[in-house]
Structures are given as structure tokens and as C-alpha cells.
Amino acid sequence: MKRILFLIVSTMSIAASAQQVLSPETLWKLGRVATIGISKDGKSIVYKVSTPTVEENKSNSKFYTIPVIGGNPVEVQESQTKDLVADKNVSPDGKYILSNQEVKTENVLGKDFYPELDKSEAQIYDGLDYRHWDTWNTGSHNHVFCALNKGNKVTPFDIMKGEPYDSPQKPSGGDEDYIWSPNSNSIIYVSKKKFGTAYAMSTNTDLYEFNIETKTTKNLTATNPGYDTNPAFSPNGDLTWLQMKRDGYEADKNDIIVSFKGMNMNLTANWDGSVDSFKWNADNKKIYFTAAVDGTLQLFEVNFPGLTKIAVTVKQITNGDFDVHAIVGLSGDNVIVTREDFNHAAEIYSYNLKKKTFTQLTKINDETYSKLALPKSERRYVTTTDGKKMLVWVVLPPNFDKTKKYPTLLYCQGGPQSPLTQFYSFRWNLSLMASQGYVVVAPNRRGMNGHGQAWNEQISKDWGGQVMDDYLSAIDDVSKESYVDKARLGCVGASYGGYSVYFLAGIHNNRFKTFIAHDGVFNAQSMYGTTEEVFFNNWENGGPYWDKNDALVQKAYSTFNPINYVDKWNTPILIIHGGKDYRISYSQALEAFQAAQLRGIKSRFLYFPEENHWVLKPQNGMVWQREFFKWLKETL
């Protein structure tokens, strides 16, 4: 009898423990994987796991190796990783090594002009690009340096000496922006060689070749006006890179270009999609790449025909409700990638090309997930007001009971051209929202990769048009379900999603009971006057607000401007913004909060003085999560 009772109690305990759900505290204890590369012998993967510690307000990192075929991870020291993985910055002949550092190239500070006034805090600018992302221009730029290898006491020389341009590109470029040629005679690097106002108006990065012997530089992509990025060489030594055609359009179709026998061959020109990242196969016959498709990120391949008459064919290799992220490398028949989904942070996987199967190699957070009851995501296809089929992700709470009614959130994705896939965010985490008891509705509205270029591009110059109908079509369709509490609908989003929240607050016709807007555009005119990348607004809105002769431009700054609908606001709103967000200035939040307060609308302003467009510090991230769900409990 005692044994039976013990079994019953044990079973109940196991069941109870399985009913735990994801919380903000658990989210911020998860390990975050970052791959370093495949070992020189091709047998192991080297990676880093960073784990945030909220108490210390920082992340601690450990380094590991794991066999490509699977097995137990082995911890190594960070210093060992440099010996385990081939250093791409060392020239193929071993003579030279590359690095990058900031150098002073222009006078900006008051003390630059007036040395005797060395305590001055003045900054003086004659053009735009006076600040970028989350830093002010102080006259320094990233430059690539080359030195003799093997510890020789030789001062590295600056291959961009005196140039007021960046490589790596700011704000987030790294050493992927420069590579060696196979013969070690030259360095290929990415740079946007524009200055001041011209820099802020353009996306025209190019690939430059610096010759080691002659110390001369040549622009390899001068004829292309858009982005040229991610240079790499094929096994046979053919320069390959990603290219966007149109200047000023940061979300243009991204194609794979191969420079072969004097010709630039666009391998993905006839494929209706946009490439994220790529790797050559060792036989020089195929390139593997990742791209968005139907609400996910998947692995693709494209053949390289050279000068033969063989047709170029793009083929999707993987399929499922998950995201395949950057390709780490190739090992035999295996492609090493990271993979995630709404319920699981990124882990390292091996995909076998012959067996067409995944093998999970790292299991950093499996133990944590095993104790949680996780949400379920469903695909739903909604007919839009213009008769198109739109994918809508619906994320249901753990232990979902369709006989109950749940408060429901419309999630508005940023971008605006950004695929809404099976992503795992440590801030906008749909699994976490659902785990707190909310149904989450996440539409793949206009402006998202993975549904063809026309769908992606339709949002430009139409921010407040069809896309708003898409949002409302999604929430109205899901609200037909008996499990949705139509009296408790909320709307949340960041960046363009924040703009969407501000706009919908004025046109929703009492659908929503609460709103949350993070780093959103509230006033299109003042956004144009404060953003650091002017090209973005020029493309998305058609030009500056003072262009009175262009009907589309005037529509963007009037009909599609959220500030013009504040008189219709009648719903509680939480407004969040970072003080170092220079893409969308925090002044947007000040305008929105002041308007809500003066109209007597329940509102709150959550301000992070030292955060940019993201919230990166652990304690700030925890405050964000607690305030987010606190607001929903108060208002929904």
C-alpha cells in the first residue's frame, strides 16, 4: 500500500513539475550559443555559451568543443580556441595577419580645433553622419591593419590610411568584412566610401581590393549602386559575395554573385527570394545558403555551372516549423548550422545531406525545457482585404484548453521588411507571452521576406495602408475562435511594430483594450529630422516631408503619420524607448507619452537611458519583462 501511495505521489510530483511555464527569470538564465567554427581537422565544432547573470548585470562565457558526429562537449579555455580553429585573418601563405582598430581621421571635437581648450566638450559637424546607431562620431573610423605574422616586431600598417571611412562597417560589422585572396597577394574588404551627408543618404557599400606589394586599392564593385557585402572565395578561388541592386534600399533582394572568368554571375537572380548567408561546398559545384520561406528560415542550395550550359537551379533542402540560421561550415555530408524555434533558443545541429536528417549536437538548455510545459504554435492562413493568402502564426498557451477564453495579443513585427519566422528572442519572446496565459497572433503581413519579393516590397511608401488591413484581418479572423476573449485584446510591437501600435491606436475602432509600443515612430516628420540613416526614410516614405509636389510623400507624412490620429486615441498605452536609439530618437516616445498624458489616457513611459534600439543589459532586460507583463495585468 505504501509503495502504491509513493508511486501516486511521485507521479503527481512529476506532473506538477511538468506544469511549470517559462518565466522572465527562467528566460534570462538560458545559455546563448555562438559558434566560433569547425576545427582545423574538421572533426569538431568550437563554440561559446554565454549565460546572463541578472545579479551581476553581465554575461559569463564558457568555451567548448563537440564532435561533428555528436558526443559530449569538452570545455576549453578561450585562448585554446585560436589554435583549434583556423584563423581566417592569417594569409594563406602564413606571412601576414589582419586586424582592425579605430583610428582618428578627422577633426570633430572642440579640442581638435582649439588644443588650448582641452576641457571643451564641444562637437562640430559640417555634414550628417554625426551619429550612428548608438554612438556619436568623434572623428574616428574602423580601419583594417596588416602586419607580419609569427610575432615579428613589425608595426601593423593601415591599408586605409587617412580615409574617413569604415571597415568593418559600423555599427555591427566584424572581421567578416575583410578576407585574404587565395594567393595572399591582396586583401578584399567592405566599405561605404562616402562621407558626411552623402554617407547618411546611401547604402552603397563596395568591395575593395588592396594589393600588398603595390599598396594600391581598386574598387571591384563600382558599377553596383547598392550593398555589396559578405565576400568569400570559392574553393577554386572565385570571389563570391552578396549584392543588393538599389541604392538607399536596405531590404532589397539579396543575391549571390560569383566573379568567374571576368564575368559577375548572379546565381539567384531568377529565384524569388533573398539570401541571408552562404557557404561553398568543397567540390566547387554548389553553394548552400539560408533564406526565409513561408514564415521560417531554411537551408537551400544553388548549383554553380561555370561556363557550361547547365541551368542554374535553386533547391530548398530543409523544411519544418523551425529556423535554420547561419551556416557554421561543412563537414563531409554534413552542414553544420544553428537552429531554433518559438519554444527553443538556438542550438547547434548537423544536417546530413544524404539522409536528409538533423542531429542536435548541443543541448545547452534541454534540461530547463524538460521541466516546462511549452506553448504550441499553429499555422493559420487568412484571406486579406485584397484577396491574398497571408500566413498568421498563432501561439497557444501551455496546457491550452479550447473551452476556455484567453486574452489575446496582436504581435506587430519590426523592420518594416523583416521576416516573421520561428525566431527565439530574449525580449520579444512569443513563447514567454503565451506562457503567461496569452494567445499570440503574429501575422506575416506585407513587408516580410519568404513570400516573394512583391509581398516584401509592397509595404514601402504604404506604411499605413494595406499592411494595417493585414493586421486587422489577422486579429479579426482569429477572434472568431471561441477561445479568444474578444473583450481582452491587446496590441504590442517594436520599431516598425511600434509605429504600427501608434497607428492602430488611432484607427482600431475599439478592438483593443491596451497597447505597448517600443522604439516606435510616432511622428514621421520629426523622425525624418532626427534619424541618422536618412536613406531609410527616403526609400520608405519617398523623400523628405517638405517635398510638397509628390503625392506619395505627402501621404506618408500626413495620412500615414500616427501623430495625426491622436484625437482618436482612447486606450491605455505603455511607451518604451532607449536613450541611445539614434535610428528612432527617444523624442518620438516623449511626443507620444506627452500626447497620451495630456489627453487623459492611462499611460506609462519606460525609459532606458543607456540602451539603444535593443535592451541588452540583463537587469534592464528583466525590468522590461516585468513592466511588460505588469502593464498587461493592469490593463488587459
C-alpha positions in Angstrom: 0.0 0.0 0.0 2.9 2.4 0.9 4.6 1.6 -2.5 1.3 2.4 -4.4 0.9 5.6 -2.4 4.6 6.5 -3.1 4.1 5.9 -6.8 0.9 8.1 -6.8 2.7 10.9 -5.0 5.7 10.6 -7.3 3.6 10.7 -10.4 1.7 13.7 -9.1 5.0 15.5 -8.3 6.3 14.8 -11.8 3.1 16.0 -13.4 3.2 19.1 -11.2 6.8 19.9 -12.1 5.9 19.5 -15.8 3.3 22.2 -15.3 5.9 24.9 -14.8 5.9 27.5 -17.5 8.5 29.8 -19.0 9.0 32.9 -16.9 11.1 36.1 -17.5 13.5 34.8 -14.7 14.0 31.5 -16.5 14.4 33.2 -19.9 17.3 35.2 -18.6 19.0 32.1 -17.2 19.2 30.3 -20.5 22.5 29.8 -22.2 23.1 31.5 -25.5 25.2 29.7 -28.1 27.6 31.4 -30.5 29.6 29.3 -32.9 33.3 30.0 -33.5 33.9 27.5 -36.3 34.9 24.0 -37.2 38.3 22.7 -36.0 41.3 22.5 -38.4 41.0 18.8 -38.6 37.2 19.0 -39.5 36.2 16.7 -36.6 34.9 19.2 -34.0 32.8 22.3 -33.6 34.1 25.1 -31.4 31.5 27.3 -29.7 30.8 29.7 -26.9 27.9 29.7 -24.4 27.1 33.0 -22.7 24.8 32.9 -19.7 23.4 36.1 -18.3 23.6 36.8 -14.6 21.0 39.3 -13.6 22.5 39.8 -10.2 25.9 40.8 -11.7 24.2 42.6 -14.7 26.5 40.8 -17.1 27.0 37.6 -19.0 29.6 34.9 -18.3 31.0 32.9 -21.1 32.5 29.4 -21.4 34.0 27.7 -24.5 33.6 24.2 -25.7 34.2 21.7 -28.5 31.9 18.9 -29.6 32.4 16.3 -32.3 30.8 16.9 -35.6 29.2 13.5 -35.4 27.8 14.2 -32.0 29.0 13.3 -28.5 29.9 15.0 -25.2 31.1 18.6 -25.2 34.5 19.4 -23.7 35.2 22.7 -22.1 38.3 24.5 -23.3 39.9 27.8 -22.5 39.2 30.8 -24.7 42.9 31.0 -25.6 42.8 27.4 -26.9 40.1 28.3 -29.4 42.6 30.3 -31.5 44.7 27.1 -32.0 41.7 24.8 -32.6 40.1 26.9 -35.5 42.0 28.2 -38.5 42.5 31.9 -38.2 40.9 33.5 -41.3 42.9 36.6 -40.7 46.2 34.9 -41.3 47.2 35.0 -45.0 47.1 31.6 -46.8 50.9 31.6 -47.1 51.2 32.3 -43.3 53.2 35.5 -43.7 50.7 38.2 -42.7 47.8 38.7 -40.3 44.9 41.1 -40.4 43.2 43.0 -37.6 41.1 46.2 -37.2 41.0 49.1 -34.9 39.6 52.6 -34.7 41.8 55.5 -35.9 41.4 59.2 -35.8 40.8 60.6 -39.3 39.0 63.9 -38.9 38.7 66.8 -36.6 35.3 66.9 -34.8 35.9 67.8 -31.2 36.3 71.3 -29.9 39.8 70.4 -28.6 40.7 69.1 -32.1 40.4 72.7 -33.4 41.4 74.5 -30.2 44.1 72.4 -28.4 44.4 75.0 -25.7 40.7 74.4 -24.8 41.3 70.7 -23.9 38.4 70.6 -21.4 35.9 71.6 -24.0 33.0 69.1 -24.6 32.0 70.7 -28.0 31.5 68.7 -31.1 31.5 70.5 -34.5 30.0 69.0 -37.7 29.8 70.2 -41.3 27.6 67.3 -42.5 25.4 64.5 -41.4 26.6 61.1 -40.1 27.3 63.0 -36.9 26.0 60.0 -35.0 25.2 56.4 -36.0 23.2 53.7 -34.3 24.1 54.4 -30.6 27.4 56.4 -30.8 28.4 59.9 -31.8 31.0 60.5 -34.5 34.1 61.7 -32.7 36.3 61.7 -35.8 37.4 58.0 -35.5 36.8 55.2 -38.1 37.3 51.5 -38.2 40.3 50.6 -40.4 41.9 47.3 -41.5 45.5 46.7 -40.5 48.1 44.3 -41.9 51.2 43.0 -40.1 53.8 40.3 -40.5 52.7 37.1 -38.7 54.6 34.9 -36.2 55.1 37.5 -33.6 57.5 39.7 -35.6 58.0 43.1 -34.0 56.6 45.0 -37.0 54.2 47.8 -36.7 50.9 47.0 -38.5 50.2 49.3 -41.4 46.8 50.8 -42.1 45.6 49.8 -45.5 43.0 52.7 -45.4 45.4 55.3 -44.0 43.9 58.8 -43.9 40.5 57.7 -45.2 37.4 58.9 -43.3 35.6 55.6 -44.0 34.9 52.4 -42.0 35.8 48.8 -42.5 34.5 46.9 -40.6 31.2 48.7 -41.2 29.5 50.3 -38.3 27.6 49.7 -36.2 27.9 45.9 -36.0 30.4 44.8 -38.7 33.2 42.4 -37.7 36.1 40.7 -39.3 33.7 39.1 -41.8 34.1 42.5 -43.6 37.7 41.6 -44.8 39.4 38.5 -46.2 42.6 37.3 -47.9 42.9 36.4 -51.5 43.9 32.8 -52.0 47.3 33.8 -53.3 47.9 36.1 -50.3 48.7 39.0 -52.6 45.7 41.1 -51.7 43.0 41.9 -49.1 39.3 42.2 -50.0 37.4 44.5 -47.7 33.9 46.0 -47.4 33.5 49.8 -47.1 31.0 52.6 -47.9 33.4 55.2 -49.1 31.0 58.1 -48.6 31.4 60.9 -46.1 29.1 63.1 -44.1 25.6 63.8 -45.6 26.4 61.6 -48.6 27.0 58.7 -46.2 23.7 59.1 -44.5 21.9 59.2 -47.8 23.3 55.9 -49.3 23.6 52.2 -48.8 26.4 51.9 -51.5 29.0 49.7 -49.8 31.6 48.2 -52.2 34.2 45.5 -52.2 37.8 46.9 -52.4 41.0 45.1 -53.2 44.2 46.3 -51.6 47.4 45.0 -53.2 50.1 44.1 -50.6 53.0 44.8 -53.0 51.9 47.9 -54.8 49.9 49.3 -51.8 47.2 50.3 -54.3 43.4 49.9 -53.9 40.8 49.0 -56.5 37.0 49.1 -56.3 35.7 45.8 -57.5 32.0 46.6 -57.5 32.0 50.2 -58.6 29.1 49.6 -61.1 26.7 48.4 -58.5 24.9 51.2 -56.6 23.6 49.1 -53.7 25.0 46.9 -51.0 28.0 44.6 -51.7 28.8 42.5 -48.6 30.0 39.2 -47.2 33.0 38.5 -49.5 34.3 34.9 -49.7 36.3 32.8 -52.2 35.2 29.6 -53.7 37.4 26.5 -53.4 38.7 27.4 -56.9 39.4 31.0 -56.0 36.4 32.8 -57.4 35.3 35.8 -55.4 31.8 35.5 -54.2 29.6 37.9 -52.3 26.0 39.1 -51.5 24.6 42.0 -53.5 21.6 44.3 -53.5 21.0 46.4 -56.6 19.3 49.6 -55.5 20.9 52.4 -53.6 19.0 53.5 -50.5 17.0 50.3 -50.1 18.4 48.3 -47.2 15.9 45.5 -47.6 16.4 44.9 -51.4 16.6 41.4 -52.8 20.0 39.9 -51.7 21.6 37.8 -54.4 24.7 35.5 -54.6 27.3 36.9 -57.1 30.3 34.9 -58.4 33.1 36.6 -60.2 34.1 34.0 -62.8 36.5 34.5 -65.7 35.8 38.2 -65.9 32.0 37.9 -65.5 29.8 38.6 -62.5 27.3 35.7 -62.4 24.1 36.2 -60.4 23.2 32.7 -59.3 19.9 33.7 -57.6 18.6 36.3 -60.0 15.7 34.2 -61.1 14.8 32.9 -57.7 12.0 34.9 -55.9 13.7 35.2 -52.5 16.5 36.9 -50.6 19.7 35.3 -49.3 20.8 35.6 -45.7 24.2 33.8 -45.6 26.1 31.2 -47.7 28.9 28.6 -47.8 30.6 26.9 -50.8 30.7 23.2 -51.0 34.2 21.7 -51.2 33.7 20.4 -54.7 33.1 24.0 -56.1 29.8 22.8 -57.6 27.3 24.0 -55.1 26.6 26.9 -52.7 24.5 26.3 -49.6 22.6 29.3 -48.2 19.9 30.3 -45.8 16.8 32.3 -46.6 13.2 33.0 -45.4 10.4 31.0 -46.8 6.7 30.8 -45.6 7.3 32.0 -42.1 10.6 30.1 -41.4 14.3 30.2 -42.3 15.5 27.2 -44.2 18.6 25.8 -45.9 18.9 26.0 -49.7 21.4 25.0 -52.3 22.2 26.5 -55.7 24.4 24.8 -58.3 27.4 26.6 -60.0 27.5 25.8 -63.7 30.6 27.8 -64.6 30.5 28.4 -68.4 28.6 25.2 -69.1 25.0 25.3 -70.5 23.7 23.6 -67.3 20.8 25.6 -65.9 21.2 27.3 -62.5 18.7 25.8 -60.1 17.8 26.8 -56.5 16.5 24.0 -54.3 15.1 24.1 -50.8 16.8 21.4 -48.7 15.2 21.6 -45.3 11.6 22.1 -44.3 9.7 22.4 -41.0 8.4 24.8 -38.4 11.9 26.0 -37.2 14.6 28.5 -38.3 17.9 27.4 -39.7 20.3 30.2 -39.0 23.9 31.0 -40.2 25.8 28.1 -41.7 28.8 27.3 -39.4 30.5 25.1 -42.0 30.6 21.8 -43.9 32.0 18.5 -42.8 31.7 15.6 -45.3 28.0 15.1 -46.0 27.0 17.3 -43.0 26.1 21.0 -43.0 26.6 22.5 -39.5 24.0 25.1 -38.6 22.3 26.7 -35.7 18.5 26.0 -35.3 15.8 27.5 -33.2 12.0 27.8 -32.9 9.4 29.7 -30.9 10.0 27.5 -27.9 13.7 26.8 -28.1 16.8 29.1 -28.1 19.4 28.3 -30.8 21.4 25.1 -30.6 24.0 23.6 -32.9 22.7 21.0 -35.4 24.2 18.8 -38.1 22.1 18.3 -41.2 23.1 15.2 -43.2 22.6 15.9 -46.9 22.2 12.2 -47.9 20.0 11.1 -45.0 18.1 14.4 -45.0 18.0 14.4 -41.2 19.0 16.7 -38.4 21.1 15.7 -35.4 21.1 18.0 -32.4 24.7 18.4 -31.3 24.4 20.8 -28.3 21.8 20.6 -25.6 22.5 23.7 -23.6 19.0 24.3 -22.4 17.3 20.9 -22.8 17.2 20.3 -19.0 15.5 23.5 -18.4 12.9 23.0 -21.2 12.2 19.4 -20.0 10.7 20.9 -16.8 8.4 23.3 -18.7 5.0 22.9 -20.3 5.6 24.7 -23.6 3.2 26.5 -25.9 2.1 25.2 -29.2 2.3 27.2 -32.4 -0.1 26.7 -35.3 -0.2 27.9 -38.9 -3.3 29.8 -40.0 -3.9 31.2 -43.5 -6.1 34.3 -43.5 -7.6 36.0 -46.6 -6.6 39.6 -46.7 -8.8 42.5 -47.9 -7.2 42.4 -51.3 -7.8 38.7 -51.7 -4.3 37.4 -50.9 -3.4 34.4 -48.6 -1.5 35.5 -45.5 0.3 33.2 -43.0 -0.5 34.0 -39.4 1.3 32.3 -36.6 -1.0 31.6 -33.6 0.9 30.7 -30.4 -1.4 29.0 -27.8 -0.7 28.9 -24.0 0.7 25.8 -22.4 -1.9 23.2 -21.4 -4.3 25.0 -23.8 -8.0 24.3 -23.3 -10.2 25.4 -26.2 -13.2 25.5 -23.9 -11.7 28.4 -22.0 -11.4 32.1 -23.1 -7.9 33.7 -23.3 -6.7 37.3 -23.5 -5.1 37.7 -26.9 -2.2 39.8 -28.2 -1.6 41.0 -31.7 2.1 41.0 -32.2 3.4 43.6 -34.7 6.8 42.8 -36.2 9.5 45.4 -36.8 11.6 46.0 -39.9 9.5 47.0 -41.7 10.9 44.4 -44.1 11.7 41.7 -41.7 10.6 38.0 -41.9 8.4 36.8 -39.0 9.8 33.3 -38.7 10.2 30.8 -35.8 12.6 33.2 -34.0 13.6 32.9 -30.4 14.0 36.4 -28.8 15.2 37.2 -25.3 12.9 40.2 -25.3 10.0 39.8 -27.8 9.6 36.1 -26.9 6.3 34.8 -28.2 6.7 31.6 -26.2 7.1 33.6 -23.0 4.0 35.7 -23.8 1.9 32.6 -24.4 3.3 31.0 -21.2 1.8 33.9 -19.2 -1.6 32.9 -20.5 -2.0 34.9 -23.7 -2.9 33.7 -27.1 -0.4 35.4 -29.5 -1.4 36.3 -33.1 1.6 37.1 -35.3 0.8 37.9 -38.9 3.2 37.7 -41.8 1.9 41.0 -43.1 3.2 42.9 -46.2 6.9 43.7 -45.9 8.2 40.2 -45.0 10.7 38.0 -46.8 9.7 34.5 -47.6 6.5 35.2 -49.6 8.1 36.6 -52.7 9.7 40.0 -53.4 6.4 41.7 -54.4 4.9 40.9 -51.0 8.1 42.1 -49.3 8.2 45.4 -51.2 4.6 46.4 -51.0 5.0 48.0 -47.6 7.4 50.7 -48.9 5.6 54.1 -49.2 2.5 52.4 -47.9 3.2 52.1 -44.1 -0.3 52.9 -43.0 -2.1 51.3 -45.9 -2.6 47.6 -46.8 -0.4 46.4 -44.0 -2.8 47.9 -41.4 -5.6 46.0 -43.1 -3.5 42.9 -42.9 -3.1 43.3 -39.1 -6.8 43.8 -38.6 -7.7 40.9 -40.9 -5.4 38.7 -38.8 -6.8 39.6 -35.4 -10.4 39.7 -36.6 -10.1 36.2 -38.1 -8.5 34.6 -35.1 -11.0 36.4 -32.8 -13.7 34.2 -34.4 -12.4 31.3 -32.3 -14.4 30.6 -29.2 -11.2 30.5 -27.1 -10.4 34.2 -27.8 -11.8 36.7 -25.3 -12.7 39.5 -27.7 -13.2 41.9 -24.8 -9.5 41.4 -23.9 -7.4 42.1 -27.0 -4.0 43.8 -26.8 -1.6 45.1 -29.4 2.2 45.1 -29.0 5.3 45.8 -31.1 8.7 47.5 -31.5 10.4 49.6 -34.2 8.1 49.5 -37.2 5.9 47.4 -34.9 5.9 50.3 -32.5 4.8 52.6 -35.4 2.1 50.0 -36.1 0.9 50.2 -32.4 0.8 54.1 -32.5 -1.1 54.0 -35.9 -3.6 51.3 -34.9 -4.3 53.2 -31.6 -6.0 55.8 -33.8 -7.9 53.5 -36.2 -8.7 50.3 -34.3 -12.4 51.2 -33.6 -12.2 49.9 -30.1 -10.9 46.4 -30.9 -8.1 46.7 -28.5 -8.1 47.2 -24.7 -4.4 48.0 -24.4 -1.3 48.9 -26.4 2.5 48.6 -25.9 4.9 50.4 -28.2 8.7 50.1 -28.0 11.1 52.3 -30.0 8.3 53.2 -32.5 7.9 56.0 -35.0 5.2 58.4 -33.7 5.8 61.4 -35.8 7.1 60.8 -39.3 8.3 64.4 -39.8 10.4 64.6 -36.6 11.6 61.0 -37.3 13.0 62.3 -40.6 14.6 65.2 -38.8 16.4 63.1 -36.2 17.3 59.7 -37.7 20.9 59.0 -38.7 20.3 56.9 -41.8 18.3 59.3 -44.0 18.3 56.8 -46.9 15.8 54.7 -44.9 13.2 57.4 -44.7 13.8 58.5 -48.3 13.1 55.0 -49.6 10.2 54.1 -47.2 8.4 57.5 -47.4 9.5 58.5 -50.9 11.6 61.5 -49.8 11.6 64.4 -47.3 8.4 65.8 -45.8 9.0 69.2 -47.5 8.5 67.8 -51.0 5.0 69.2 -51.5 4.8 68.1 -55.1 4.9 64.3 -54.6 1.6 62.9 -53.6 3.1 59.7 -52.2 5.5 61.7 -50.0 2.7 63.9 -48.6 0.6 60.8 -48.0 3.4 59.2 -46.0 3.8 62.3 -43.8 0.1 63.0 -43.4 -2.3 60.1 -44.0 0.2 57.5 -42.7 1.5 59.6 -39.8 0.4 58.3 -36.4 0.5 61.8 -34.8 -2.4 62.8 -36.9 -4.7 60.3 -35.3 -4.1 61.1 -31.6 -7.5 62.8 -31.4 -8.9 59.2 -31.8 -6.8 57.7 -29.0 -8.9 56.3 -26.2 -7.0 53.2 -25.0 -4.2 52.7 -22.3 -0.7 52.6 -23.8 2.7 51.7 -22.4 5.5 53.5 -24.2 9.1 52.2 -24.1 12.3 53.7 -25.6 16.1 53.7 -25.4 18.0 56.9 -24.9 20.8 55.8 -27.3 18.5 54.8 -30.1 19.6 57.1 -32.9 17.6 55.3 -35.6 14.4 56.3 -34.0 15.1 59.0 -31.4 13.6 58.8 -28.0 12.0 62.1 -28.7 9.4 60.0 -30.5 8.4 58.4 -27.2 8.4 61.8 -25.5 5.9 63.1 -28.1 3.7 60.1 -27.8 3.7 59.9 -24.0 3.0 63.7 -23.7 0.1 63.4 -26.1 -1.4 60.4 -24.1 -1.0 62.2 -20.8 -2.5 65.4 -21.9 -5.5 63.6 -23.4 -6.0 61.9 -20.0 -5.3 58.4 -21.3 -3.8 55.9 -18.9 -0.2 55.7 -20.0 3.3 54.9 -18.7 6.8 55.8 -20.1 9.5 53.2 -19.6 12.9 54.8 -20.5 16.3 53.2 -20.7 18.9 56.0 -20.9 21.9 53.7 -21.9 20.1 51.2 -24.2 19.9 51.6 -28.0 17.3 50.1 -30.3 17.6 46.9 -28.2 17.6 46.2 -24.5 20.9 44.3 -23.9 21.8 44.6 -20.2 20.4 41.7 -18.0 18.8 43.9 -15.3 17.3 46.3 -17.9 16.0 43.3 -19.7 14.4 42.0 -16.6 12.8 45.4 -15.8 11.5 45.4 -19.4 9.9 42.0 -19.0 8.4 42.8 -15.6 6.9 46.1 -16.8 5.6 44.5 -20.0 3.6 41.8 -18.1 2.7 44.2 -15.2 1.1 46.5 -17.8 -0.9 43.7 -19.4 -2.2 42.5 -16.0 -3.2 46.1 -15.2 -5.0 46.8 -18.4 -6.0 43.5 -20.0 
